[in-house]
Amino acid sequence: MVALVRNIIPFVLLLSLMTSCGDGTSLQAYFVDHQEQPGFLSMDVPKSILNIDESALNPDEQEAYKSIDRLNMLAYRIDEQNMDLFNAELNKVKAILDAEQYEELLRGGNIEDGKFVIKYLGEDNAVKEFVMFGHADDKGFAVVRVLGKNMSADKMMNLSQIMSKSNMEEDAFKDLINFFN
């Protein structure tokens, strides 16, 4: 009996390790692996850059704004020399975001101007992160991770109202704008 237990315990531990490690790359790992790669631009953006007057927000908007800590952005610019690499990287990001754990919140855009999708990780009322992913065949793609505490899908929908009240300076995103021009 002791020999059986001695043989079973390592097997169970090995099995649990194998099943707990997913075979796909996480979005966080993709960010870390690509943030310093040629052709990529990586930015950590504090929410203060939005320059929002919190006193002008209604209680729901204040709650949504306070639930956000920061934004992580990774962008890839396309040019004539990197079309194959662009398509490969675009497909990697799409595969990560197509994983079961990401729930879709909103999708839009068109072929000419580009397409976007907003997804989230977690439950409707307990979101771990929101992901905004946009791409255009003539510019490249950008992925933004919105990280915070006590976030929810409802609060994210209020974010668009908050953004319209933002006094965000274009200088804050000058690097991103120049990156795609």
Legacy VTK file of the C-alpha trace (Angstrom):
# vtk DataFile Version 3.0
C-alpha trace
ASCII
DATASET POLYDATA
POINTS 181 float
0.000 0.000 0.000
2.807 2.433 0.894
4.518 1.693 -2.433
1.272 2.382 -4.275
0.838 5.746 -2.511
4.502 6.618 -3.192
3.960 5.977 -6.892
0.585 7.700 -7.123
1.543 10.997 -5.437
4.251 11.963 -7.979
1.922 10.917 -10.810
-0.922 13.087 -9.459
1.428 16.051 -8.979
2.774 15.685 -12.508
-0.725 15.362 -13.926
-1.939 18.465 -12.075
1.041 20.468 -13.331
0.397 19.361 -16.899
-3.295 20.235 -16.799
-2.859 23.583 -15.036
-0.408 24.913 -17.608
-2.216 25.978 -20.741
-0.645 25.248 -24.088
-1.386 28.745 -25.379
0.448 31.966 -24.729
-1.239 34.478 -22.466
-1.685 38.059 -23.573
0.530 39.187 -20.717
3.308 36.834 -21.882
2.882 38.121 -25.453
3.339 41.704 -24.190
6.475 40.793 -22.247
7.963 38.810 -25.142
7.354 41.558 -27.725
7.695 44.874 -25.877
11.301 45.382 -26.976
11.124 43.648 -30.351
11.787 45.664 -33.539
8.615 47.098 -35.064
6.759 47.148 -31.727
5.940 50.079 -29.472
5.109 49.419 -25.827
3.617 51.958 -23.422
2.393 51.805 -19.829
-0.173 54.552 -19.462
-1.466 55.758 -16.079
-5.121 56.739 -16.018
-4.095 60.254 -14.962
-3.081 60.886 -18.576
-6.780 61.083 -19.430
-6.842 64.362 -17.473
-10.415 63.872 -16.299
-12.112 66.261 -13.895
-13.629 63.762 -11.471
-15.974 66.399 -10.045
-17.716 66.570 -13.450
-18.515 62.846 -13.403
-21.772 61.350 -12.190
-21.520 58.624 -9.489
-21.554 55.724 -12.002
-18.830 57.361 -14.089
-16.756 58.064 -10.962
-17.024 54.422 -9.945
-15.985 53.291 -13.438
-13.065 55.723 -13.533
-11.845 54.745 -10.062
-11.921 51.044 -10.969
-9.183 51.570 -13.593
-5.537 51.614 -12.498
-3.561 51.758 -15.731
-3.407 50.807 -19.372
-0.721 48.705 -21.068
-0.409 49.185 -24.803
1.509 47.237 -27.417
1.452 48.309 -31.050
2.976 46.902 -34.219
3.525 49.050 -37.295
3.310 47.557 -40.754
5.559 48.401 -43.686
6.334 46.800 -47.037
9.247 44.788 -45.647
7.385 43.138 -42.772
4.061 42.032 -44.269
4.676 38.347 -43.499
5.756 39.098 -39.942
2.782 41.448 -39.495
0.359 38.719 -40.568
2.056 36.179 -38.288
1.927 38.520 -35.276
-1.649 39.559 -36.068
-2.685 35.903 -36.160
-0.920 35.230 -32.830
-2.836 38.034 -31.116
-6.118 36.930 -32.693
-5.499 33.350 -31.502
-4.828 34.531 -27.948
-7.986 36.655 -27.914
-10.071 33.881 -29.475
-9.397 31.705 -26.424
-12.451 30.666 -24.444
-11.610 32.753 -21.392
-12.108 36.062 -23.255
-15.685 37.318 -23.496
-16.565 39.717 -26.291
-18.117 43.017 -25.304
-18.093 44.998 -28.558
-16.907 44.653 -32.156
-16.823 47.218 -34.948
-15.000 48.954 -37.758
-14.668 48.227 -41.459
-12.168 47.006 -44.033
-11.074 50.496 -45.116
-10.527 52.125 -41.716
-9.713 49.035 -39.690
-11.493 46.772 -37.267
-11.617 46.616 -33.486
-12.882 44.362 -30.738
-13.251 44.871 -26.998
-13.054 41.761 -24.849
-12.693 41.036 -21.178
-11.263 38.366 -18.944
-13.326 37.260 -15.956
-17.014 37.468 -15.115
-19.417 40.282 -16.056
-19.333 41.701 -12.539
-15.724 40.737 -11.683
-13.555 41.632 -14.674
-9.819 40.992 -14.333
-8.876 42.980 -17.431
-10.384 44.552 -20.510
-8.648 44.203 -23.855
-9.070 46.572 -26.777
-7.624 45.262 -30.024
-7.639 47.162 -33.292
-5.961 46.580 -36.629
-5.785 48.102 -40.081
-4.095 46.414 -43.028
-2.245 49.608 -43.971
-1.167 50.722 -40.465
-0.670 47.738 -38.159
-2.315 46.760 -34.907
-2.562 47.865 -31.296
-3.592 45.960 -28.186
-4.527 47.813 -25.003
-4.962 46.032 -21.687
-7.055 47.968 -19.164
-6.111 46.860 -15.660
-7.797 47.746 -12.394
-9.847 46.609 -9.432
-13.575 46.057 -9.061
-14.105 46.452 -12.796
-17.263 45.243 -14.508
-18.690 45.129 -18.017
-21.254 47.781 -17.047
-18.500 50.090 -15.828
-16.626 49.619 -19.092
-19.651 50.806 -21.025
-19.519 54.012 -18.936
-15.907 54.476 -19.999
-16.933 55.899 -23.380
-18.888 58.633 -21.588
-15.853 59.329 -19.418
-13.594 59.576 -22.474
-15.886 62.194 -24.011
-15.354 64.320 -20.873
-11.593 63.877 -21.052
-9.217 66.783 -21.592
-6.568 64.388 -22.814
-3.645 66.152 -24.396
-2.461 64.855 -27.745
1.121 65.151 -26.493
0.441 62.213 -24.208
-0.014 59.930 -27.196
2.393 61.687 -29.549
4.670 58.623 -29.666
1.750 56.405 -30.663
0.478 58.842 -33.304
3.968 59.253 -34.768
4.492 55.493 -34.645
1.614 54.878 -37.061
2.368 57.841 -39.372
LINES 1 182
181 0 1 2 3 4 5 6 7 8 9 10 11 12 13 14 15 16 17 18 19 20 21 22 23 24 25 26 27 28 29 30 31 32 33 34 35 36 37 38 39 40 41 42 43 44 45 46 47 48 49 50 51 52 53 54 55 56 57 58 59 60 61 62 63 64 65 66 67 68 69 70 71 72 73 74 75 76 77 78 79 80 81 82 83 84 85 86 87 88 89 90 91 92 93 94 95 96 97 98 99 100 101 102 103 104 105 106 107 108 109 110 111 112 113 114 115 116 117 118 119 120 121 122 123 124 125 126 127 128 129 130 131 132 133 134 135 136 137 138 139 140 141 142 143 144 145 146 147 148 149 150 151 152 153 154 155 156 157 158 159 160 161 162 163 164 165 166 167 168 169 170 171 172 173 174 175 176 177 178 179 180
